[in-house]
Amino acid sequence: MSEARSIRDQAFGVRVTYSPKVFIPLTMLCRDRCGYCTFAQPPARLESPYLSPAQVRALAVAGARVGCHEALFTLGEAPEDRYPVAA
């Protein structure tokens, strides 16, 4: 294992980097029931099926204020297949 680590470190270095990003779920609806996404919700639990442009902008601005340089936009897998409100 130490030999593999040494080869890796020689090739790539030891610095770990990341890009701070703000999480922006454009919708929390999803057709799947996999449990992978902890943010997915049925329409009955949501005020609106989609974020408004103003909500998206507010999240982006809030993220920028705390040092985020990127946005991670997410949406459910084909929510329109399961929920008419998403069509």
MOPAC internal coordinates of N, CA, C and O (Angstrom, degrees):
PM7 1SCF
backbone

  N    0.0000 0     0.00 0     0.00 0    0    0    0
  C    1.4380 1     0.00 0     0.00 0    1    0    0
  C    1.5278 1   111.02 1     0.00 0    2    1    0
  O    1.2310 1   120.46 1   140.16 1    3    2    1
  N    1.3297 1   116.73 1   -39.84 1    3    2    1
  C    1.4615 1   119.30 1  -178.78 1    5    3    2
  C    1.5247 1   111.03 1   -66.72 1    6    5    3
  O    1.2310 1   119.99 1   148.16 1    7    6    5
  N    1.3282 1   117.62 1   -31.84 1    7    6    5
  C    1.4695 1   119.84 1   177.42 1    9    7    6
  C    1.5260 1   110.30 1   -66.84 1   10    9    7
  O    1.2310 1   120.38 1   137.12 1   11   10    9
  N    1.3161 1   116.87 1   -42.88 1   11   10    9
  C    1.4694 1   120.96 1   177.86 1   13   11   10
  C    1.5267 1   110.13 1   -62.18 1   14   13   11
  O    1.2310 1   120.22 1   137.54 1   15   14   13
  N    1.3213 1   117.19 1   -42.46 1   15   14   13
  C    1.4624 1   121.54 1   178.94 1   17   15   14
  C    1.5223 1   110.34 1   -61.18 1   18   17   15
  O    1.2310 1   120.60 1   137.00 1   19   18   17
  N    1.3151 1   116.47 1   -43.00 1   19   18   17
  C    1.4592 1   121.31 1  -179.87 1   21   19   18
  C    1.5288 1   111.28 1   -63.02 1   22   21   19
  O    1.2310 1   120.47 1   135.73 1   23   22   21
  N    1.3198 1   116.71 1   -44.27 1   23   22   21
  C    1.4727 1   120.95 1   178.52 1   25   23   22
  C    1.5259 1   110.08 1   -62.90 1   26   25   23
  O    1.2310 1   120.63 1   135.36 1   27   26   25
  N    1.3297 1   116.40 1   -44.64 1   27   26   25
  C    1.4652 1   120.48 1   178.78 1   29   27   26
  C    1.5248 1   110.77 1   -60.53 1   30   29   27
  O    1.2310 1   120.19 1   131.78 1   31   30   29
  N    1.3260 1   117.25 1   -48.22 1   31   30   29
  C    1.4538 1   121.23 1  -177.15 1   33   31   30
  C    1.5260 1   111.89 1   -64.23 1   34   33   31
  O    1.2310 1   120.06 1   144.65 1   35   34   33
  N    1.3285 1   117.48 1   -35.35 1   35   34   33
  C    1.4620 1   120.54 1   177.34 1   37   35   34
  C    1.5255 1   110.77 1   -67.02 1   38   37   35
  O    1.2310 1   120.51 1   143.95 1   39   38   37
  N    1.3090 1   116.62 1   -36.05 1   39   38   37
  C    1.4639 1   120.77 1  -178.31 1   41   39   38
  C    1.5241 1   112.40 1   -79.05 1   42   41   39
  O    1.2310 1   120.28 1   140.29 1   43   42   41
  N    1.3358 1   117.06 1   -39.71 1   43   42   41
  C    1.4647 1   120.26 1  -171.31 1   45   43   42
  C    1.5262 1   114.30 1  -117.46 1   46   45   43
  O    1.2310 1   119.83 1   170.13 1   47   46   45
  N    1.3169 1   117.94 1    -9.87 1   47   46   45
  C    1.4572 1   119.84 1  -175.99 1   49   47   46
  C    1.5182 1   110.66 1    82.55 1   50   49   47
  O    1.2310 1   121.17 1     1.75 1   51   50   49
  N    1.3277 1   115.37 1  -178.25 1   51   50   49
  C    1.4601 1   119.98 1  -176.88 1   53   51   50
  C    1.5345 1   112.74 1  -113.20 1   54   53   51
  O    1.2310 1   120.48 1  -178.94 1   55   54   53
  N    1.3191 1   116.68 1     1.06 1   55   54   53
  C    1.4590 1   119.79 1  -179.19 1   57   55   54
  C    1.5263 1   110.62 1   -75.64 1   58   57   55
  O    1.2310 1   120.80 1   -46.85 1   59   58   57
  N    1.3138 1   116.08 1   133.15 1   59   58   57
  C    1.4608 1   122.42 1   175.71 1   61   59   58
  C    1.5216 1   107.12 1  -105.81 1   62   61   59
  O    1.2310 1   120.52 1   -53.40 1   63   62   61
  N    1.3225 1   116.61 1   126.60 1   63   62   61
  C    1.4621 1   120.19 1   179.38 1   65   63   62
  C    1.5228 1   109.53 1  -120.48 1   66   65   63
  O    1.2310 1   121.29 1   -18.54 1   67   66   65
  N    1.2998 1   115.13 1   161.46 1   67   66   65
  C    1.4577 1   120.84 1   174.93 1   69   67   66
  C    1.5183 1   107.88 1  -153.43 1   70   69   67
  O    1.2310 1   120.93 1   -18.70 1   71   70   69
  N    1.2857 1   115.83 1   161.30 1   71   70   69
  C    1.4541 1   121.45 1   177.81 1   73   71   70
  C    1.5217 1   107.84 1  -115.65 1   74   73   71
  O    1.2310 1   120.02 1   -68.54 1   75   74   73
  N    1.3297 1   117.57 1   111.46 1   75   74   73
  C    1.4631 1   118.93 1   179.52 1   77   75   74
  C    1.5253 1   110.21 1   -61.60 1   78   77   75
  O    1.2310 1   120.60 1   -48.41 1   79   78   77
  N    1.3081 1   116.46 1   131.59 1   79   78   77
  C    1.4614 1   119.53 1   179.81 1   81   79   78
  C    1.5115 1   110.39 1  -137.31 1   82   81   79
  O    1.2310 1   121.60 1   -26.28 1   83   82   81
  N    1.3254 1   114.54 1   153.72 1   83   82   81
  C    1.4529 1   121.16 1   177.71 1   85   83   82
  C    1.5297 1   107.75 1   -97.18 1   86   85   83
  O    1.2310 1   120.70 1   -43.72 1   87   86   85
  N    1.3191 1   116.26 1   136.28 1   87   86   85
  C    1.4653 1   123.34 1  -179.53 1   89   87   86
  C    1.5244 1   108.53 1   -86.14 1   90   89   87
  O    1.2310 1   120.34 1   -59.85 1   91   90   89
  N    1.3401 1   116.96 1   120.15 1   91   90   89
  C    1.4665 1   121.86 1  -179.39 1   93   91   90
  C    1.5263 1   108.82 1  -126.28 1   94   93   91
  O    1.2310 1   120.31 1   -82.72 1   95   94   93
  N    1.3448 1   117.01 1    97.28 1   95   94   93
  C    1.4713 1   120.05 1   177.95 1   97   95   94
  C    1.5295 1   109.77 1   -81.24 1   98   97   95
  O    1.2310 1   119.97 1   -77.60 1   99   98   97
  N    1.3252 1   117.66 1   102.40 1   99   98   97
  C    1.4658 1   121.10 1  -177.58 1  101   99   98
  C    1.5184 1   111.53 1   -60.47 1  102  101   99
  O    1.2310 1   120.45 1   147.50 1  103  102  101
  N    1.3190 1   116.75 1   -32.50 1  103  102  101
  C    1.4566 1   122.50 1   170.63 1  105  103  102
  C    1.5177 1   108.05 1  -143.99 1  106  105  103
  O    1.2310 1   120.74 1   -27.31 1  107  106  105
  N    1.3001 1   116.19 1   152.69 1  107  106  105
  C    1.4636 1   120.75 1   176.32 1  109  107  106
  C    1.5205 1   110.55 1  -107.39 1  110  109  107
  O    1.2310 1   120.84 1  -169.95 1  111  110  109
  N    1.3282 1   115.99 1    10.05 1  111  110  109
  C    1.4594 1   121.26 1   178.53 1  113  111  110
  C    1.5185 1   110.11 1   -89.30 1  114  113  111
  O    1.2310 1   120.54 1   -33.70 1  115  114  113
  N    1.3244 1   116.57 1   146.30 1  115  114  113
  C    1.4633 1   121.67 1   177.55 1  117  115  114
  C    1.5219 1   108.60 1  -154.19 1  118  117  115
  O    1.2310 1   120.83 1   -36.39 1  119  118  117
  N    1.3316 1   116.01 1   143.61 1  119  118  117
  C    1.4714 1   119.10 1   179.07 1  121  119  118
  C    1.5248 1   111.99 1   -75.79 1  122  121  119
  O    1.2310 1   120.26 1   157.40 1  123  122  121
  N    1.3187 1   117.10 1   -22.60 1  123  122  121
  C    1.4618 1   121.75 1  -174.93 1  125  123  122
  C    1.5285 1   111.60 1   -84.46 1  126  125  123
  O    1.2310 1   121.18 1   -19.87 1  127  126  125
  N    1.3225 1   115.34 1   160.13 1  127  126  125
  C    1.4713 1   122.28 1   176.26 1  129  127  126
  C    1.5268 1   109.71 1  -124.76 1  130  129  127
  O    1.2310 1   120.71 1  -137.88 1  131  130  129
  N    1.3013 1   116.25 1    42.12 1  131  130  129
  C    1.4620 1   120.64 1  -171.96 1  133  131  130
  C    1.5259 1   113.64 1   -79.59 1  134  133  131
  O    1.2310 1   119.46 1   156.25 1  135  134  133
  N    1.3132 1   118.63 1   -23.75 1  135  134  133
  C    1.4498 1   120.99 1  -177.90 1  137  135  134
  C    1.5147 1   114.08 1    81.42 1  138  137  135
  O    1.2310 1   120.00 1  -178.97 1  139  138  137
  N    1.3301 1   117.61 1     1.03 1  139  138  137
  C    1.4648 1   120.96 1  -179.36 1  141  139  138
  C    1.5245 1   111.25 1   -67.56 1  142  141  139
  O    1.2310 1   120.65 1   132.56 1  143  142  141
  N    1.3180 1   116.36 1   -47.44 1  143  142  141
  C    1.4654 1   121.31 1  -177.81 1  145  143  142
  C    1.5196 1   109.62 1   -89.28 1  146  145  143
  O    1.2310 1   120.61 1   -62.35 1  147  146  145
  N    1.2825 1   116.43 1   117.65 1  147  146  145
  C    1.4583 1   119.74 1  -179.39 1  149  147  146
  C    1.5184 1   112.52 1   -76.13 1  150  149  147
  O    1.2310 1   119.93 1   168.64 1  151  150  149
  N    1.3343 1   117.73 1   -11.36 1  151  150  149
  C    1.4595 1   120.28 1  -178.02 1  153  151  150
  C    1.5258 1   113.37 1   -92.06 1  154  153  151
  O    1.2310 1   118.92 1   167.35 1  155  154  153
  N    1.3251 1   119.67 1   -12.65 1  155  154  153
  C    1.4703 1   121.96 1  -177.70 1  157  155  154
  C    1.5287 1   110.35 1   -64.75 1  158  157  155
  O    1.2310 1   121.18 1   -43.17 1  159  158  157
  N    1.3294 1   115.35 1   136.83 1  159  158  157
  C    1.4620 1   122.46 1  -178.56 1  161  159  158
  C    1.5216 1   109.58 1  -140.57 1  162  161  159
  O    1.2310 1   119.57 1   -28.03 1  163  162  161
  N    1.3307 1   118.43 1   151.97 1  163  162  161
  C    1.4681 1   120.51 1   173.09 1  165  163  162
  C    1.5349 1   109.40 1   -77.42 1  166  165  163
  O    1.2310 1   119.99 1   -21.23 1  167  166  165
  N    1.3368 1   117.63 1   158.77 1  167  166  165
  C    1.4710 1   120.56 1  -177.31 1  169  167  166
  C    1.5246 1   114.09 1   -55.16 1  170  169  167
  O    1.2310 1   119.72 1   145.90 1  171  170  169
  N    1.3284 1   118.15 1   -34.10 1  171  170  169
  C    1.4674 1   120.79 1  -177.77 1  173  171  170
  C    1.5288 1   112.39 1   -61.28 1  174  173  171
  O    1.2310 1   120.05 1   156.34 1  175  174  173
  N    1.3146 1   117.51 1   -23.66 1  175  174  173
  C    1.4713 1   121.06 1  -178.76 1  177  175  174
  C    1.5242 1   112.85 1   -94.41 1  178  177  175
  O    1.2310 1   120.27 1  -179.27 1  179  178  177
  N    1.3208 1   117.10 1     0.73 1  179  178  177
  C    1.4601 1   120.78 1  -175.20 1  181  179  178
  C    1.5210 1   111.46 1  -113.95 1  182  181  179
  O    1.2310 1   121.16 1   -35.95 1  183  182  181
  N    1.3029 1   115.38 1   144.05 1  183  182  181
  C    1.4636 1   120.67 1   174.46 1  185  183  182
  C    1.5264 1   109.90 1   -70.05 1  186  185  183
  O    1.2310 1   120.60 1   142.65 1  187  186  185
  N    1.3264 1   116.46 1   -37.35 1  187  186  185
  C    1.4611 1   122.65 1  -179.90 1  189  187  186
  C    1.5270 1   108.15 1  -147.13 1  190  189  187
  O    1.2310 1   119.62 1   -33.58 1  191  190  189
  N    1.3461 1   118.33 1   146.42 1  191  190  189
  C    1.4660 1   119.05 1  -179.23 1  193  191  190
  C    1.5304 1   113.81 1   -69.62 1  194  193  191
  O    1.2310 1   120.21 1   158.08 1  195  194  193
  N    1.3217 1   117.21 1   -21.92 1  195  194  193
  C    1.4678 1   121.70 1  -178.40 1  197  195  194
  C    1.5173 1   110.00 1  -132.31 1  198  197  195
  O    1.2310 1   120.53 1   -27.79 1  199  198  197
  N    1.3174 1   116.59 1   152.21 1  199  198  197
  C    1.4571 1   120.15 1   171.46 1  201  199  198
  C    1.5224 1   108.51 1   -71.63 1  202  201  199
  O    1.2310 1   120.74 1   -34.96 1  203  202  201
  N    1.2920 1   116.20 1   145.04 1  203  202  201
  C    1.4642 1   120.47 1   175.61 1  205  203  202
  C    1.5266 1   108.48 1   -79.72 1  206  205  203
  O    1.2310 1   119.80 1   -19.46 1  207  206  205
  N    1.3307 1   117.99 1   160.54 1  207  206  205
  C    1.4697 1   119.25 1   175.11 1  209  207  206
  C    1.5337 1   112.21 1   -55.41 1  210  209  207
  O    1.2310 1   120.18 1   143.67 1  211  210  209
  N    1.3215 1   117.25 1   -36.33 1  211  210  209
  C    1.4659 1   120.17 1   178.81 1  213  211  210
  C    1.5297 1   111.10 1   -65.70 1  214  213  211
  O    1.2310 1   119.99 1   140.92 1  215  214  213
  N    1.3262 1   117.62 1   -39.08 1  215  214  213
  C    1.4675 1   120.83 1   177.95 1  217  215  214
  C    1.5252 1   111.20 1   -66.90 1  218  217  215
  O    1.2310 1   120.60 1   139.70 1  219  218  217
  N    1.3371 1   116.47 1   -40.30 1  219  218  217
  C    1.4696 1   120.55 1   177.98 1  221  219  218
  C    1.5211 1   109.70 1   -61.62 1  222  221  219
  O    1.2310 1   121.08 1   133.38 1  223  222  221
  N    1.3311 1   115.54 1   -46.62 1  223  222  221
  C    1.4683 1   119.66 1   179.84 1  225  223  222
  C    1.5286 1   110.78 1   -62.29 1  226  225  223
  O    1.2310 1   119.87 1   136.93 1  227  226  225
  N    1.3258 1   117.86 1   -43.07 1  227  226  225
  C    1.4659 1   121.02 1  -179.64 1  229  227  226
  C    1.5303 1   111.10 1   -60.89 1  230  229  227
  O    1.2310 1   120.15 1   138.40 1  231  230  229
  N    1.3253 1   117.31 1   -41.60 1  231  230  229
  C    1.4674 1   120.33 1   177.21 1  233  231  230
  C    1.5252 1   111.12 1   -64.70 1  234  233  231
  O    1.2310 1   120.41 1   138.31 1  235  234  233
  N    1.3340 1   116.83 1   -41.69 1  235  234  233
  C    1.4660 1   120.72 1   179.44 1  237  235  234
  C    1.5263 1   110.85 1   -63.97 1  238  237  235
  O    1.2310 1   120.38 1   136.26 1  239  238  237
  N    1.3123 1   116.87 1   -43.74 1  239  238  237
  C    1.4684 1   121.01 1   179.17 1  241  239  238
  C    1.5283 1   110.47 1   -64.43 1  242  241  239
  O    1.2310 1   120.32 1   136.33 1  243  242  241
  N    1.3302 1   116.99 1   -43.67 1  243  242  241
  C    1.4661 1   120.41 1   178.33 1  245  243  242
  C    1.5269 1   110.65 1   -61.51 1  246  245  243
  O    1.2310 1   120.35 1   139.18 1  247  246  245
  N    1.3268 1   116.93 1   -40.82 1  247  246  245
  C    1.4581 1   120.27 1   177.45 1  249  247  246
  C    1.5148 1   112.01 1   -63.66 1  250  249  247
  O    1.2310 1   120.62 1   136.88 1  251  250  249
  N    1.3248 1   116.42 1   -43.12 1  251  250  249
  C    1.4649 1   120.58 1   179.27 1  253  251  250
  C    1.5258 1   111.00 1   -61.43 1  254  253  251
  O    1.2310 1   120.55 1   143.04 1  255  254  253
  N    1.3117 1   116.55 1   -36.96 1  255  254  253
  C    1.4746 1   120.50 1  -179.82 1  257  255  254
  C    1.5247 1   112.62 1   -63.00 1  258  257  255
  O    1.2310 1   120.40 1   152.30 1  259  258  257
  N    1.3213 1   116.84 1   -27.70 1  259  258  257
  C    1.4685 1   119.52 1  -179.88 1  261  259  258
  C    1.5293 1   112.21 1  -103.34 1  262  261  259
  O    1.2310 1   120.63 1  -164.90 1  263  262  261
  N    1.3340 1   116.40 1    15.10 1  263  262  261
  C    1.4556 1   120.18 1   171.98 1  265  263  262
  C    1.5090 1   117.25 1    98.90 1  266  265  263
  O    1.2310 1   119.58 1  -171.10 1  267  266  265
  N    1.3222 1   118.41 1     8.90 1  267  266  265
  C    1.4698 1   120.12 1   178.14 1  269  267  266
  C    1.5248 1   109.77 1   -75.93 1  270  269  267
  O    1.2310 1   121.03 1   -42.82 1  271  270  269
  N    1.3169 1   115.64 1   137.18 1  271  270  269
  C    1.4577 1   121.66 1  -179.64 1  273  271  270
  C    1.5199 1   112.35 1  -110.39 1  274  273  271
  O    1.2310 1   120.29 1   171.37 1  275  274  273
  N    1.3113 1   117.05 1    -8.63 1  275  274  273
  C    1.4616 1   122.22 1  -178.88 1  277  275  274
  C    1.5181 1   109.22 1  -137.92 1  278  277  275
  O    1.2310 1   121.60 1   -20.36 1  279  278  277
  N    1.3378 1   114.54 1   159.64 1  279  278  277
  C    1.4641 1   120.87 1   174.72 1  281  279  278
  C    1.5225 1   108.39 1  -116.81 1  282  281  279
  O    1.2310 1   120.90 1   -42.74 1  283  282  281
  N    1.3176 1   115.88 1   137.26 1  283  282  281
  C    1.4603 1   121.75 1   174.43 1  285  283  282
  C    1.5271 1   106.96 1  -104.79 1  286  285  283
  O    1.2310 1   120.89 1   -78.76 1  287  286  285
  N    1.3295 1   115.91 1   101.24 1  287  286  285
  C    1.4584 1   121.27 1   179.23 1  289  287  286
  C    1.5254 1   108.64 1   -86.08 1  290  289  287
  O    1.2310 1   120.65 1   -51.72 1  291  290  289
  N    1.3190 1   116.36 1   128.28 1  291  290  289
  C    1.4597 1   120.65 1   178.85 1  293  291  290
  C    1.5186 1   109.67 1  -126.66 1  294  293  291
  O    1.2310 1   121.35 1   -23.94 1  295  294  293
  N    1.3014 1   115.02 1   156.06 1  295  294  293
  C    1.4574 1   121.63 1   173.27 1  297  295  294
  C    1.5054 1   107.88 1  -155.28 1  298  297  295
  O    1.2310 1   120.95 1   -21.79 1  299  298  297
  N    1.3006 1   115.78 1   158.21 1  299  298  297
  C    1.4536 1   120.58 1  -178.11 1  301  299  298
  C    1.5165 1   111.94 1   -71.46 1  302  301  299
  O    1.2310 1   121.37 1   -16.73 1  303  302  301
  N    1.3129 1   114.99 1   163.27 1  303  302  301
  C    1.4655 1   122.14 1   178.55 1  305  303  302
  C    1.5260 1   109.42 1   -75.88 1  306  305  303
  O    1.2310 1   120.11 1   -72.89 1  307  306  305
  N    1.3225 1   117.39 1   107.11 1  307  306  305
  C    1.4743 1   124.52 1   175.80 1  309  307  306
  C    1.5329 1   113.03 1    41.90 1  310  309  307
  O    1.2310 1   119.49 1  -120.93 1  311  310  309
  N    1.3319 1   118.58 1    59.07 1  311  310  309
  C    1.4641 1   119.69 1  -178.06 1  313  311  310
  C    1.5252 1   113.17 1   -61.34 1  314  313  311
  O    1.2310 1   120.48 1   155.98 1  315  314  313
  N    1.3325 1   116.69 1   -24.02 1  315  314  313
  C    1.4694 1   120.23 1   179.52 1  317  315  314
  C    1.5250 1   112.30 1   -65.60 1  318  317  315
  O    1.2310 1   119.85 1   160.15 1  319  318  317
  N    1.3279 1   117.89 1   -19.85 1  319  318  317
  C    1.4690 1   121.17 1   176.86 1  321  319  318
  C    1.5301 1   112.21 1   -72.02 1  322  321  319
  O    1.2310 1   120.33 1   157.68 1  323  322  321
  N    1.3128 1   116.97 1   -22.32 1  323  322  321
  C    1.4629 1   120.71 1  -176.25 1  325  323  322
  C    1.5280 1   113.36 1  -112.58 1  326  325  323
  O    1.2310 1   120.90 1   146.65 1  327  326  325
  N    1.3244 1   115.88 1   -33.35 1  327  326  325
  C    1.4621 1   120.46 1  -174.21 1  329  327  326
  C    1.5304 1   111.09 1  -120.29 1  330  329  327
  O    1.2310 1   119.46 1   -62.91 1  331  330  329
  N    1.3216 1   118.64 1   117.09 1  331  330  329
  C    1.4681 1   121.05 1   177.96 1  333  331  330
  C    1.5323 1   112.89 1   -57.28 1  334  333  331
  O    1.2310 1   120.09 1   147.67 1  335  334  333
  N    1.3201 1   117.43 1   -32.33 1  335  334  333
  C    1.4579 1   120.57 1  -179.02 1  337  335  334
  C    1.5309 1   111.71 1   -63.61 1  338  337  335
  O    1.2310 1   119.88 1   160.62 1  339  338  337
  N    1.3205 1   117.84 1   -19.38 1  339  338  337
  C    1.4644 1   121.95 1  -179.29 1  341  339  338
  C    1.5216 1   112.96 1   -88.87 1  342  341  339
  O    1.2310 1   120.27 1   171.07 1  343  342  341
  N    1.3234 1   117.09 1    -8.93 1  343  342  341
  C    1.4755 1   119.92 1  -176.49 1  345  343  342
  C    1.5148 1   111.99 1   -72.35 1  346  345  343
  O    1.2310 1   120.10 1   180.00 1  347  346  345

